[in-house]
Amino acid sequence: MSKELFKDFDAVSEAQWKQKIQMDLKGADYNETLITATREGIHIKPFYHSESAPDINITNRSTQTNDWYISQKVYAGNAAAANKKALDILNRGGEGIIFIIPNPSIDPTLLFKDLPKVGVQIHTQFFDLDYIKSIHQIAPHAYVHIDIIHQLASDGNWFKNKNHDYKNLDSFLDKFDGYFSNITINTSTYQQAGATITQELAYFTAHLNEYLNHLNEGGTLSAFAKAGKRINIDTVIGSNYFFEIAKYRAYRILTKTLGDVYAIDLGCYITATPSLRNKSLMDYNVNMLRTTTECMSAILGGADTLCNIPYDTFFNKENEFGDRIARNQLRILKDEAYLNQIGNAADGSYYIDTITKQLVEKALDIFKDIENAGGFTQSLFDGTIQRKIKESAQQEQEDFNTGKRVLIGANKHPNAALPLQKEYEILPFRKIEPRKTLIQPIVTKRITEELEKSEIKKL
């Protein structure tokens, strides 16, 4: 159709486009005027052309129709209350549940009572094989997310110790069939602590490689692949709209690339949740706009499950209004914007394809450096990962403080009609309790925290 419409016009080459732009600049420097540098080390051009666009082929999408699922997290501190809330969510637009189980005293029978066989993800804040077995007996359709390296990175300690945790992981992967037990890579801490997208993708790759290398050395990698298992990737979504679309495409490419190295066909299932990194107490209603565009970018990038967060999740106790709005944001994107009707919507965008390729290449460069230094776990113990993330976070914080990194309602166009409060229902600032750890944990932090603290002191 496009060829028919433009058949009377000559094709314009990339060089001709650039020449025309340079003429229109009337002497201004092309690179200084129109090239934008990013934190990822990628330079954004004013236009992208088919002549230099890469051929991106993403083969391990878990769904070709982009029929993503609307899920919601439920903290299961009380089994009966969590069950009641889960049933309510499913009756009011939710399509899946993510249970966060804090301890093994939570009764799985009560937790799963009357729940239909929907997409249920289980995140336990402990690693108990007997407890997981009890879940399997009641809900074999669920899938459990266990990531011992994320536990180390975010907490500073293993669940128990390295040998014990890996032994449990081997048993977990071996005893349960299908999707109930998979390798899970949780990258949320990296992004929310201030890592760039390239760092996040590189740490994911190195993180995954630790597990694959462990299975390979133990002689069980082939069995893992033949059992039809996949990689669960738990992610958070940043605010750079097009780069986040490219990020989720890059996740799949990197998963397949690493699988090819081990001669196995690796598929992945991606769960995406908006990040807290850029959310603010100041003009907090803007958080709804941020989460909407963030969810859109993850959907267009190919995430499988979307789990939105309430706009007030970090300063108000769980409430009906916040939960309902967060869920309905996703219902609008599905039922009114029809973002589930078209698969691979980003395909063919020269800009997104180019960014995707660059993100993959830069992530692989960082990954190789990590491997040369002894691997991801060793780099955590050396403090290299923590230092790199801290440097990136400090640069982003400086950009925010100087106005280069803009958050509407916070450091630009503050809303006087929504002033800060002296106290909130829950503490909105990260509080670190001194304790003994094996490594320095990677600490998450919102960008606006220091500004908010200084403004609250004035009240």
Buried (B, 14 or more C-beta within 10 A) or exposed (E): EEEEEEEEEEEEEBEEBBEEBBEEEEEEEEEEEBEEEBBBEBEBBEEBBEEEBBEBEBEBBBEEEBEBBBBBBBBBEBBEBBBBBBBBBBEEBBBBBBBBBEEBEBBBEBBBBEBEEBBBBBBBEBBBBEBBEBBBEBBBBBBBBBBBBBBBBBBBBBBBEBEEBBEBBBEBBEEBEEBBBBBBBBBBBBBBBBBBBBBBBBBBBBBBBBBBBBBBEEEBBEEBBEBEBBBBBBBBBBBBBBBBBBBBBBBBBBBBBBBEEBEBEBBBBBBBBBBBBBBBBBBBEBBBEBBBBBBBBBBBBBBBBBBBBBBBBBBBEBEEEBBBBBBBBBBEBBEEEEBBEEEBBBEEBBBBBBBBBBBBEBBBEBBEBBBEBEBBBBBBBEEBBBEBBBEBBEBBBEBBEEEEBEBBBBBEEBBEEBEBEEEBEEEBBEEEEEEEEBBBBBBBBBBBBBBBEEBBEEE
